[in-house]
């Protein structure tokens, strides 16, 4: 990876912990730019009332100028987050581990709009308008049409392309523009991996096998499409007898540490 990212000395397992306090790093950009923009998008997407607006404004001020605050008394998961965040409350959002900070941000965002409350916004997905717009967009149609380019590609190359598309789906770029004469796209997808065990994957998933494959979906909306297409390929080519799709829940449980 070429991006600059600040890391602490490491966790109990010795792995470096990515922080967000290095200006110009990916993690810094998420907290400094993406999260404030998401708050504004969510604020504008629904006819929220004064209570939701004030909560969103307070969250924006906290992540940009303040320190990490715990959940309010009475929140259903306050004790769990108090345990997970005991080392981070009272510190700048930028000095907390990036993975934890991003998970906690979405929990706080959902709380701010009343997702967990008892009012009219209970259970209303604040990102639903954006997901629906993505699925109706021309970009999805264009990327699905690009699948035709894989029809004449050897099965192993097609499988590799679909696997990479599913892996990089969080970039909302299905990566299907691969043909026998354009191997560079596949090479670029592979070169960005920290570890590539795809060869082992296909060894344990031979054609005609009886395996059950678990696919963990990174997100919903447009990002889910490459996962579904990979699943279709695994079943059609008989790499798997069945596939179990695990969807990402809302952050009411512990983020990966």
N, C-alpha and C positions, 0 to 999 in steps of 0.2 A: 504494500500500500504506500502511496506517495504522500497522502495527507498527513499533516502534523497533528498529533493527538497527544495530550498530556496524560501521563500515567503515574499513578502512585507506586509505592514500592512493591505492592502486591498483596493478595489476600492470603488466607491460611494455606492455600494449595500452591502458593508461589506464582500464580498467574498475575500479570500486571493488570491493575484496575484502571480503566479508561475514565478520565475526568473530562470536564468541559471548560477548563479555565485557560486553555491555550487559544488565543485569538487566531482565527483562520482555520482551525481544525474543524473536522466534520461535526464532532460533538458540540463544539462551541456554536457552530452555525445553527444546529437544531434548537438549542436553548435560546440563543440570542435573536434568531430570525424566524425559524419555522414555528415555534410555539406561540409567540406573539401574533403571528399571522393567522394561525389556527383559531386563536381566541377571537380575533376579529371576524373571521369567516363564520364561525359558529354564532357569534353575536348577531350577525346580519342575516343569518339563514332562517331564523324563526322569530315570530312575534313575542319574544320573551317579555316578561314584565320587569318592573323596577327591581325586584328581588334578585332575579337572575342577572340583570345588567350590573348591579352593584357587586355581585359575587364574582362575575367575570372580570370586572375592572380591578377588583381587589387581587384576584389571582394574577392578572397581568402586572400589577405594581409589585407584587411579591416576587415574581420570578425575574423581574428586571432590576429591582432596586432593593429588595428585602432579603430576608432569610427564610429558610424552609420552616413552615409552620405545621404542627400536627393537625390531625382531623379534629373537628369540633366535638365536644362531649355529646353523647347520644348517637353518633354515627355508628351504624351496625358493625363496621369492621375497624373501629378505632383501635381496639386492643391489638389486633393483628398488625396494623400498620405502625403502631407504637413500638412493637417489637422489632419489625423489619427496619424502621427508620430511627431507632434510638441513637445511633451514632451520627445521624445527619441533621436532625432538627436543630435549628438555631444557627446553621451554617449557610453560606451562600449556595444557591442551586448549582453554581458552577464548580463548587468544590466537592460536591457529592458524586459518587460513581454514576457515570452517564446512564447505564442501564436502569439503575434504581430511580434516578431522577426522572427519566422519561416515563417509566411505569407510573410513578407517583403523580406526575403531571396529568396523565390521562385520568387517573382516579379523581384528582381534584377537579378537573374539568367537568367530568360527569356529575360530581357533587354540586358544582356551581350552577349547573342548568337544571337541577332538580331531578336527575335521573333516578336517584335512589329514594326520593321523597314520596309523599302521599298525594301530591297535587296533580294538576293536569299534565305535567311534563314527566311523570313517572314512566320509566321504560321507553321514552322517546329517544331514538338514536340521533344525536346531534350531527352525525356525519352522513345520515341517510340521503339528504339531497345531493351530496357530492358523489356518493356511490352510484346513485341512480343516473346522474348526469354522465358519469364515466361509462356506464354500461350502454347508454344510448348514443354515445359519441361516435363520430366517424372513425376515430383512431382504432376502436375495437374492430370495426368492420374491415379496416385496412389490414390489421394484423391477422385477422382470421383468414382473409383472402391470401395472405402470404403463406399460409399452410399448404396451399396448392403446390408451392415450390418444393415441398418435401415429398410429394407423392412419388416422384421418380428416383428419390435418393435411396441408397441401400439402407436396409432396416437398422443396421448398427449406427449409421450416421444419423438417421432420423431419431433413433432413441436418444442419442447423445444430445442432439439439438433440443429435444423436448425436455430432457432432464435439466439442461442448463436454463431453459426458459422458465421452468418451474422454480429453480433455485433463485434466479435473479428477478423473479416476478415482482418483488417489492420495489423494483425500479419502474414498474408499469411499462415495461418494454419486453414484449414476449420473445423477442430474439429469434423469430422464425425465418428471418431473411438469410437462410443458409441454403446453399446449393452445392453440387459437386464441384463447381468451379470457384467457390468462394469459401475456402476453409478458414480464412482469417477470422471470421466472426466467431466460430467455435473456439479458435485458439485464444481469442481475446477473453471469452467468457471463462475459459479454464485458467488463464494466467492470473486472474484476479482472486483465485481461491487460496485460502490458507492451507487447506488439505483437500486432496482430490481422491476419493475412494470409489469413484464411479466404476472402475474396472472390477473391483471386488463386488460391487452391487450387481452387475450383470452376471457375475459368476454364480451368485447365490439365487439369481432369478432367471434360470434357463427357460427357454421356450418349452411349454408343456409341463411346467412345474406346478406344484399344488400349494404354493406359498400364499400367505395372507400378508399384504403390504399395508403398512400404516403410513399415511401421508399427513403431515402436520401443515395445515394451511397457514401462511403468514398473515393473511388479512382477507378482507372481503372486497366486494366491488370488482373492479377491473383486475386486481391482483390475483383473484381467485381463478380466473380463466385458465392460465397456464397449468395450474394444478389439476383442473378438471380434464384438460387435454392430455396431460401425462397419464392420468388415471385411465382414460379411454384407451390410450396406446398400450398400457400394461395389460389391460383386459383383452383387447382385440388381438394382440400378438401372443397372448397366453403366457405372459411372463408371471402372471399372478392369477390365482383362482378367485380371489376376492380382494377388495381394497377397502380399508377403513379410513375415512376422512375425519381428521380431528380439526375442529375449527377453534380459532383463538377466542377465548372468553373475554368478557370485560374484566378489567383488573380488580377483581374483588378477592383474588387469591394472591399468594406470594409471587413476585417476579423471580425469574431465575437469578441466582446470586453469582 
